Amino acid sequence: MMEVTMAIKIARKYFDDIYQNEEINNLALEEIVCDKDSNEWRITFGYEADKAVEKTSRVYKVFHIDGDEGDFKGMFMREMDK
């Protein structure tokens, strides 16, 4: 399993590539989970939402990164309970 710092760098690169044409405010690393059963890292970034578009004040994106090769496995929006 790769080191957590490398998984974070990979997830951040994917985040930047996907959202390169959008204005992102107050981006923060929110959560890091090492899932050994699925051999992946789940890295969550949060940022301020555009209040005209989103119902919440922050949006959370979870990036699934392969634990060995660092391949992108998926990105999901994390729903937060109010």
Buried (B, 14 or more C-beta within 10 A) or exposed (E): EBEEEEBBBBBBEBBEEEBEEEEEEEBEEBEBEEEEEEEBBBBBBBBBBEEEEEEEEBBBBBBBBBBEEBEBBEBEEBEEEE
